[in-house]
Every structure is written in C-alpha cells, then in structure tokens.
Amino acid sequence: MEKRKIVRGIILAVLLVCAVFLIYSIVTDPLGEHDIMLALAVTAGFIALEQDKRKER
C-alpha cells in the first residue's frame, strides 16, 4: 500500500511539472503553436489518477 502512494506521488509530481510547463508556454506565447498531445496526456494522467484513487476506496 505504501509503494502505491509513493508511485502516485511521483506520477503526480511529473504531471504537475508538465502542467506548469504548458501554462508557462501559453502565457509566454499565447498565439503560438502548442503541443496538444502533451496537454491531452497530462489531462489523461490526472483522470487516470482520480479513477485509480476512487477504485482504491
């Protein structure tokens, strides 16, 4: 059980770093081209973490 929390924390940290990078890139160049796949992957990662958390309960 403790290993799952550690892995979930690492995944959450990576997702948060990616989300911050996306926000930074949008703020610095709002009309430029942005990587939509990274945004979709971050969104899917947050959804998967939430579903895993619900399933654990």
PyMOL Python script that loads the backbone (N, CA, C, O; Angstrom):
from pymol import cmd

cmd.read_pdbstr("""\
ATOM      1  N   MET A   1       0.822  -1.187   0.000  1.00  0.00           N
ATOM      2  CA  MET A   1       0.000   0.000   0.000  1.00  0.00           C
ATOM      3  C   MET A   1       0.871   1.258   0.000  1.00  0.00           C
ATOM      4  O   MET A   1       0.546   2.240  -0.668  1.00  0.00           O
ATOM      5  N   GLU A   2       1.946   1.227   0.729  1.00  0.00           N
ATOM      6  CA  GLU A   2       2.840   2.383   0.822  1.00  0.00           C
ATOM      7  C   GLU A   2       3.532   2.632  -0.519  1.00  0.00           C
ATOM      8  O   GLU A   2       3.763   3.783  -0.886  1.00  0.00           O
ATOM      9  N   LYS A   3       3.866   1.568  -1.251  1.00  0.00           N
ATOM     10  CA  LYS A   3       4.515   1.730  -2.549  1.00  0.00           C
ATOM     11  C   LYS A   3       3.591   2.425  -3.539  1.00  0.00           C
ATOM     12  O   LYS A   3       4.047   3.212  -4.368  1.00  0.00           O
ATOM     13  N   ARG A   4       2.295   2.137  -3.456  1.00  0.00           N
ATOM     14  CA  ARG A   4       1.327   2.786  -4.359  1.00  0.00           C
ATOM     15  C   ARG A   4       1.287   4.286  -4.114  1.00  0.00           C
ATOM     16  O   ARG A   4       1.183   5.071  -5.057  1.00  0.00           O
ATOM     17  N   LYS A   5       1.368   4.685  -2.854  1.00  0.00           N
ATOM     18  CA  LYS A   5       1.344   6.110  -2.532  1.00  0.00           C
ATOM     19  C   LYS A   5       2.590   6.804  -3.058  1.00  0.00           C
ATOM     20  O   LYS A   5       2.516   7.935  -3.538  1.00  0.00           O
ATOM     21  N   ILE A   6       3.722   6.142  -2.973  1.00  0.00           N
ATOM     22  CA  ILE A   6       4.968   6.722  -3.465  1.00  0.00           C
ATOM     23  C   ILE A   6       4.911   6.861  -4.984  1.00  0.00           C
ATOM     24  O   ILE A   6       5.272   7.905  -5.527  1.00  0.00           O
ATOM     25  N   VAL A   7       4.462   5.825  -5.660  1.00  0.00           N
ATOM     26  CA  VAL A   7       4.367   5.867  -7.122  1.00  0.00           C
ATOM     27  C   VAL A   7       3.357   6.931  -7.540  1.00  0.00           C
ATOM     28  O   VAL A   7       3.607   7.689  -8.477  1.00  0.00           O
ATOM     29  N   ARG A   8       2.222   6.992  -6.851  1.00  0.00           N
ATOM     30  CA  ARG A   8       1.212   8.007  -7.169  1.00  0.00           C
ATOM     31  C   ARG A   8       1.775   9.413  -6.960  1.00  0.00           C
ATOM     32  O   ARG A   8       1.484  10.315  -7.746  1.00  0.00           O
ATOM     33  N   GLY A   9       2.562   9.609  -5.930  1.00  0.00           N
ATOM     34  CA  GLY A   9       3.174  10.905  -5.673  1.00  0.00           C
ATOM     35  C   GLY A   9       4.156  11.302  -6.759  1.00  0.00           C
ATOM     36  O   GLY A   9       4.198  12.461  -7.170  1.00  0.00           O
ATOM     37  N   ILE A  10       4.944  10.349  -7.224  1.00  0.00           N
ATOM     38  CA  ILE A  10       5.899  10.620  -8.299  1.00  0.00           C
ATOM     39  C   ILE A  10       5.157  10.979  -9.584  1.00  0.00           C
ATOM     40  O   ILE A  10       5.517  11.938 -10.266  1.00  0.00           O
ATOM     41  N   ILE A  11       4.130  10.214  -9.909  1.00  0.00           N
ATOM     42  CA  ILE A  11       3.350  10.491 -11.115  1.00  0.00           C
ATOM     43  C   ILE A  11       2.683  11.850 -11.010  1.00  0.00           C
ATOM     44  O   ILE A  11       2.659  12.603 -11.984  1.00  0.00           O
ATOM     45  N   LEU A  12       2.147  12.171  -9.853  1.00  0.00           N
ATOM     46  CA  LEU A  12       1.509  13.466  -9.649  1.00  0.00           C
ATOM     47  C   LEU A  12       2.509  14.606  -9.815  1.00  0.00           C
ATOM     48  O   LEU A  12       2.185  15.637 -10.404  1.00  0.00           O
ATOM     49  N   ALA A  13       3.710  14.426  -9.303  1.00  0.00           N
ATOM     50  CA  ALA A  13       4.738  15.456  -9.443  1.00  0.00           C
ATOM     51  C   ALA A  13       5.101  15.684 -10.904  1.00  0.00           C
ATOM     52  O   ALA A  13       5.251  16.827 -11.334  1.00  0.00           O
ATOM     53  N   VAL A  14       5.242  14.619 -11.659  1.00  0.00           N
ATOM     54  CA  VAL A  14       5.565  14.743 -13.088  1.00  0.00           C
ATOM     55  C   VAL A  14       4.422  15.436 -13.830  1.00  0.00           C
ATOM     56  O   VAL A  14       4.662  16.299 -14.674  1.00  0.00           O
ATOM     57  N   LEU A  15       3.185  15.063 -13.518  1.00  0.00           N
ATOM     58  CA  LEU A  15       2.039  15.701 -14.165  1.00  0.00           C
ATOM     59  C   LEU A  15       1.951  17.183 -13.821  1.00  0.00           C
ATOM     60  O   LEU A  15       1.614  17.999 -14.678  1.00  0.00           O
ATOM     61  N   LEU A  16       2.248  17.531 -12.590  1.00  0.00           N
ATOM     62  CA  LEU A  16       2.206  18.938 -12.202  1.00  0.00           C
ATOM     63  C   LEU A  16       3.298  19.743 -12.910  1.00  0.00           C
ATOM     64  O   LEU A  16       3.060  20.878 -13.323  1.00  0.00           O
ATOM     65  N   VAL A  17       4.476  19.171 -13.052  1.00  0.00           N
ATOM     66  CA  VAL A  17       5.554  19.857 -13.779  1.00  0.00           C
ATOM     67  C   VAL A  17       5.150  20.065 -15.236  1.00  0.00           C
ATOM     68  O   VAL A  17       5.380  21.138 -15.794  1.00  0.00           O
ATOM     69  N   CYS A  18       4.558  19.062 -15.849  1.00  0.00           N
ATOM     70  CA  CYS A  18       4.110  19.202 -17.232  1.00  0.00           C
ATOM     71  C   CYS A  18       3.005  20.248 -17.354  1.00  0.00           C
ATOM     72  O   CYS A  18       2.989  21.025 -18.309  1.00  0.00           O
ATOM     73  N   ALA A  19       2.090  20.271 -16.399  1.00  0.00           N
ATOM     74  CA  ALA A  19       1.015  21.263 -16.422  1.00  0.00           C
ATOM     75  C   ALA A  19       1.575  22.674 -16.270  1.00  0.00           C
ATOM     76  O   ALA A  19       1.124  23.592 -16.954  1.00  0.00           O
ATOM     77  N   VAL A  20       2.536  22.854 -15.395  1.00  0.00           N
ATOM     78  CA  VAL A  20       3.159  24.166 -15.217  1.00  0.00           C
ATOM     79  C   VAL A  20       3.891  24.582 -16.497  1.00  0.00           C
ATOM     80  O   VAL A  20       3.837  25.748 -16.888  1.00  0.00           O
ATOM     81  N   PHE A  21       4.565  23.648 -17.143  1.00  0.00           N
ATOM     82  CA  PHE A  21       5.238  23.949 -18.402  1.00  0.00           C
ATOM     83  C   PHE A  21       4.239  24.383 -19.468  1.00  0.00           C
ATOM     84  O   PHE A  21       4.500  25.325 -20.215  1.00  0.00           O
ATOM     85  N   LEU A  22       3.097  23.703 -19.543  1.00  0.00           N
ATOM     86  CA  LEU A  22       2.069  24.082 -20.515  1.00  0.00           C
ATOM     87  C   LEU A  22       1.538  25.487 -20.240  1.00  0.00           C
ATOM     88  O   LEU A  22       1.393  26.291 -21.161  1.00  0.00           O
ATOM     89  N   ILE A  23       1.253  25.774 -18.989  1.00  0.00           N
ATOM     90  CA  ILE A  23       0.752  27.103 -18.632  1.00  0.00           C
ATOM     91  C   ILE A  23       1.797  28.161 -18.952  1.00  0.00           C
ATOM     92  O   ILE A  23       1.462  29.220 -19.483  1.00  0.00           O
ATOM     93  N   TYR A  24       3.044  27.891 -18.640  1.00  0.00           N
ATOM     94  CA  TYR A  24       4.125  28.837 -18.937  1.00  0.00           C
ATOM     95  C   TYR A  24       4.235  29.087 -20.438  1.00  0.00           C
ATOM     96  O   TYR A  24       4.369  30.234 -20.865  1.00  0.00           O
ATOM     97  N   SER A  25       4.179  28.030 -21.238  1.00  0.00           N
ATOM     98  CA  SER A  25       4.317  28.199 -22.686  1.00  0.00           C
ATOM     99  C   SER A  25       3.129  28.958 -23.271  1.00  0.00           C
ATOM    100  O   SER A  25       3.296  29.713 -24.229  1.00  0.00           O
ATOM    101  N   ILE A  26       1.951  28.773 -22.719  1.00  0.00           N
ATOM    102  CA  ILE A  26       0.783  29.500 -23.208  1.00  0.00           C
ATOM    103  C   ILE A  26       0.859  30.969 -22.797  1.00  0.00           C
ATOM    104  O   ILE A  26       0.505  31.848 -23.584  1.00  0.00           O
ATOM    105  N   VAL A  27       1.310  31.242 -21.592  1.00  0.00           N
ATOM    106  CA  VAL A  27       1.396  32.620 -21.118  1.00  0.00           C
ATOM    107  C   VAL A  27       2.465  33.397 -21.885  1.00  0.00           C
ATOM    108  O   VAL A  27       2.255  34.562 -22.221  1.00  0.00           O
ATOM    109  N   THR A  28       3.595  32.773 -22.163  1.00  0.00           N
ATOM    110  CA  THR A  28       4.674  33.484 -22.841  1.00  0.00           C
ATOM    111  C   THR A  28       4.404  33.689 -24.329  1.00  0.00           C
ATOM    112  O   THR A  28       4.872  34.668 -24.909  1.00  0.00           O
ATOM    113  N   ASP A  29       3.658  32.783 -24.952  1.00  0.00           N
ATOM    114  CA  ASP A  29       3.353  32.900 -26.379  1.00  0.00           C
ATOM    115  C   ASP A  29       1.910  32.453 -26.623  1.00  0.00           C
ATOM    116  O   ASP A  29       1.681  31.339 -27.094  1.00  0.00           O
ATOM    117  N   PRO A  30       0.933  33.316 -26.303  1.00  0.00           N
ATOM    118  CA  PRO A  30      -0.467  32.891 -26.364  1.00  0.00           C
ATOM    119  C   PRO A  30      -0.963  32.528 -27.765  1.00  0.00           C
ATOM    120  O   PRO A  30      -1.862  31.697 -27.895  1.00  0.00           O
ATOM    121  N   LEU A  31      -0.411  33.117 -28.794  1.00  0.00           N
ATOM    122  CA  LEU A  31      -0.893  32.845 -30.145  1.00  0.00           C
ATOM    123  C   LEU A  31      -0.014  31.857 -30.906  1.00  0.00           C
ATOM    124  O   LEU A  31      -0.289  31.550 -32.066  1.00  0.00           O
ATOM    125  N   GLY A  32       1.024  31.365 -30.274  1.00  0.00           N
ATOM    126  CA  GLY A  32       1.933  30.434 -30.936  1.00  0.00           C
ATOM    127  C   GLY A  32       1.377  29.021 -30.983  1.00  0.00           C
ATOM    128  O   GLY A  32       0.297  28.739 -30.463  1.00  0.00           O
ATOM    129  N   GLU A  33       2.136  28.144 -31.617  1.00  0.00           N
ATOM    130  CA  GLU A  33       1.734  26.734 -31.683  1.00  0.00           C
ATOM    131  C   GLU A  33       2.105  26.043 -30.381  1.00  0.00           C
ATOM    132  O   GLU A  33       3.183  26.260 -29.828  1.00  0.00           O
ATOM    133  N   HIS A  34       1.190  25.207 -29.904  1.00  0.00           N
ATOM    134  CA  HIS A  34       1.418  24.467 -28.660  1.00  0.00           C
ATOM    135  C   HIS A  34       1.196  22.987 -28.919  1.00  0.00           C
ATOM    136  O   HIS A  34       0.421  22.600 -29.793  1.00  0.00           O
ATOM    137  N   ASP A  35       1.882  22.182 -28.155  1.00  0.00           N
ATOM    138  CA  ASP A  35       1.806  20.728 -28.319  1.00  0.00           C
ATOM    139  C   ASP A  35       0.527  20.210 -27.673  1.00  0.00           C
ATOM    140  O   ASP A  35       0.447  20.108 -26.449  1.00  0.00           O
ATOM    141  N   ILE A  36      -0.462  19.888 -28.480  1.00  0.00           N
ATOM    142  CA  ILE A  36      -1.744  19.424 -27.969  1.00  0.00           C
ATOM    143  C   ILE A  36      -1.627  18.029 -27.360  1.00  0.00           C
ATOM    144  O   ILE A  36      -2.386  17.683 -26.455  1.00  0.00           O
ATOM    145  N   MET A  37      -0.694  17.235 -27.843  1.00  0.00           N
ATOM    146  CA  MET A  37      -0.547  15.873 -27.309  1.00  0.00           C
ATOM    147  C   MET A  37      -0.076  15.902 -25.858  1.00  0.00           C
ATOM    148  O   MET A  37      -0.503  15.074 -25.054  1.00  0.00           O
ATOM    149  N   LEU A  38       0.790  16.834 -25.519  1.00  0.00           N
ATOM    150  CA  LEU A  38       1.231  16.952 -24.132  1.00  0.00           C
ATOM    151  C   LEU A  38       0.057  17.340 -23.239  1.00  0.00           C
ATOM    152  O   LEU A  38      -0.097  16.809 -22.139  1.00  0.00           O
ATOM    153  N   ALA A  39      -0.766  18.264 -23.713  1.00  0.00           N
ATOM    154  CA  ALA A  39      -1.931  18.676 -22.933  1.00  0.00           C
ATOM    155  C   ALA A  39      -2.903  17.515 -22.749  1.00  0.00           C
ATOM    156  O   ALA A  39      -3.448  17.333 -21.660  1.00  0.00           O
ATOM    157  N   LEU A  40      -3.122  16.737 -23.786  1.00  0.00           N
ATOM    158  CA  LEU A  40      -4.014  15.581 -23.676  1.00  0.00           C
ATOM    159  C   LEU A  40      -3.440  14.517 -22.746  1.00  0.00           C
ATOM    160  O   LEU A  40      -4.177  13.895 -21.981  1.00  0.00           O
ATOM    161  N   ALA A  41      -2.138  14.309 -22.809  1.00  0.00           N
ATOM    162  CA  ALA A  41      -1.503  13.317 -21.937  1.00  0.00           C
ATOM    163  C   ALA A  41      -1.587  13.732 -20.472  1.00  0.00           C
ATOM    164  O   ALA A  41      -1.826  12.893 -19.603  1.00  0.00           O
ATOM    165  N   VAL A  42      -1.394  15.010 -20.194  1.00  0.00           N
ATOM    166  CA  VAL A  42      -1.496  15.495 -18.815  1.00  0.00           C
ATOM    167  C   VAL A  42      -2.925  15.343 -18.307  1.00  0.00           C
ATOM    168  O   VAL A  42      -3.144  14.910 -17.176  1.00  0.00           O
ATOM    169  N   THR A  43      -3.890  15.699 -19.140  1.00  0.00           N
ATOM    170  CA  THR A  43      -5.295  15.554 -18.755  1.00  0.00           C
ATOM    171  C   THR A  43      -5.644  14.096 -18.503  1.00  0.00           C
ATOM    172  O   THR A  43      -6.298  13.775 -17.511  1.00  0.00           O
ATOM    173  N   ALA A  44      -5.216  13.218 -19.387  1.00  0.00           N
ATOM    174  CA  ALA A  44      -5.490  11.789 -19.220  1.00  0.00           C
ATOM    175  C   ALA A  44      -4.809  11.248 -17.966  1.00  0.00           C
ATOM    176  O   ALA A  44      -5.363  10.384 -17.286  1.00  0.00           O
ATOM    177  N   GLY A  45      -3.634  11.740 -17.660  1.00  0.00           N
ATOM    178  CA  GLY A  45      -2.931  11.296 -16.449  1.00  0.00           C
ATOM    179  C   GLY A  45      -3.676  11.689 -15.184  1.00  0.00           C
ATOM    180  O   GLY A  45      -3.801  10.885 -14.260  1.00  0.00           O
ATOM    181  N   PHE A  46      -4.173  12.922 -15.136  1.00  0.00           N
ATOM    182  CA  PHE A  46      -4.943  13.343 -13.966  1.00  0.00           C
ATOM    183  C   PHE A  46      -6.237  12.535 -13.838  1.00  0.00           C
ATOM    184  O   PHE A  46      -6.628  12.164 -12.732  1.00  0.00           O
ATOM    185  N   ILE A  47      -6.898  12.264 -14.961  1.00  0.00           N
ATOM    186  CA  ILE A  47      -8.122  11.462 -14.931  1.00  0.00           C
ATOM    187  C   ILE A  47      -7.818  10.051 -14.449  1.00  0.00           C
ATOM    188  O   ILE A  47      -8.566   9.505 -13.637  1.00  0.00           O
ATOM    189  N   ALA A  48      -6.744   9.456 -14.929  1.00  0.00           N
ATOM    190  CA  ALA A  48      -6.379   8.098 -14.517  1.00  0.00           C
ATOM    191  C   ALA A  48      -6.037   8.040 -13.033  1.00  0.00           C
ATOM    192  O   ALA A  48      -6.403   7.082 -12.352  1.00  0.00           O
ATOM    193  N   LEU A  49      -5.342   9.049 -12.525  1.00  0.00           N
ATOM    194  CA  LEU A  49      -5.031   9.072 -11.094  1.00  0.00           C
ATOM    195  C   LEU A  49      -6.307   9.154 -10.259  1.00  0.00           C
ATOM    196  O   LEU A  49      -6.424   8.486  -9.231  1.00  0.00           O
ATOM    197  N   GLU A  50      -7.253   9.968 -10.699  1.00  0.00           N
ATOM    198  CA  GLU A  50      -8.507  10.104  -9.957  1.00  0.00           C
ATOM    199  C   GLU A  50      -9.305   8.805  -9.981  1.00  0.00           C
ATOM    200  O   GLU A  50      -9.863   8.402  -8.961  1.00  0.00           O
ATOM    201  N   GLN A  51      -9.363   8.152 -11.132  1.00  0.00           N
ATOM    202  CA  GLN A  51     -10.092   6.892 -11.224  1.00  0.00           C
ATOM    203  C   GLN A  51      -9.431   5.815 -10.375  1.00  0.00           C
ATOM    204  O   GLN A  51     -10.124   5.013  -9.748  1.00  0.00           O
ATOM    205  N   ASP A  52      -8.105   5.784 -10.344  1.00  0.00           N
ATOM    206  CA  ASP A  52      -7.391   4.819  -9.519  1.00  0.00           C
ATOM    207  C   ASP A  52      -7.658   5.068  -8.035  1.00  0.00           C
ATOM    208  O   ASP A  52      -7.792   4.129  -7.250  1.00  0.00           O
ATOM    209  N   LYS A  53      -7.732   6.335  -7.668  1.00  0.00           N
ATOM    210  CA  LYS A  53      -7.994   6.703  -6.277  1.00  0.00           C
ATOM    211  C   LYS A  53      -9.407   6.270  -5.873  1.00  0.00           C
ATOM    212  O   LYS A  53      -9.615   5.759  -4.773  1.00  0.00           O
ATOM    213  N   ARG A  54     -10.359   6.478  -6.760  1.00  0.00           N
ATOM    214  CA  ARG A  54     -11.751   6.054  -6.470  1.00  0.00           C
ATOM    215  C   ARG A  54     -11.860   4.550  -6.376  1.00  0.00           C
ATOM    216  O   ARG A  54     -12.582   4.029  -5.527  1.00  0.00           O
ATOM    217  N   LYS A  55     -11.140   3.836  -7.252  1.00  0.00           N
ATOM    218  CA  LYS A  55     -11.195   2.381  -7.260  1.00  0.00           C
ATOM    219  C   LYS A  55     -10.584   1.806  -5.976  1.00  0.00           C
ATOM    220  O   LYS A  55     -11.014   0.759  -5.493  1.00  0.00           O
ATOM    221  N   GLU A  56      -9.595   2.488  -5.440  1.00  0.00           N
ATOM    222  CA  GLU A  56      -8.903   2.018  -4.225  1.00  0.00           C
ATOM    223  C   GLU A  56      -9.827   2.075  -3.007  1.00  0.00           C
ATOM    224  O   GLU A  56      -9.727   1.239  -2.109  1.00  0.00           O
ATOM    225  N   ARG A  57     -10.713   3.045  -2.980  1.00  0.00           N
ATOM    226  CA  ARG A  57     -11.625   3.197  -1.836  1.00  0.00           C
ATOM    227  C   ARG A  57     -12.607   2.111  -1.844  1.00  0.00           C
ATOM    228  O   ARG A  57     -13.468   2.051  -0.966  1.00  0.00           O
TER     229      ARG A  57
END
""", "prot")
cmd.dss("prot")
cmd.show_as("cartoon", "prot")
cmd.util.cbc("prot")
cmd.orient("prot")
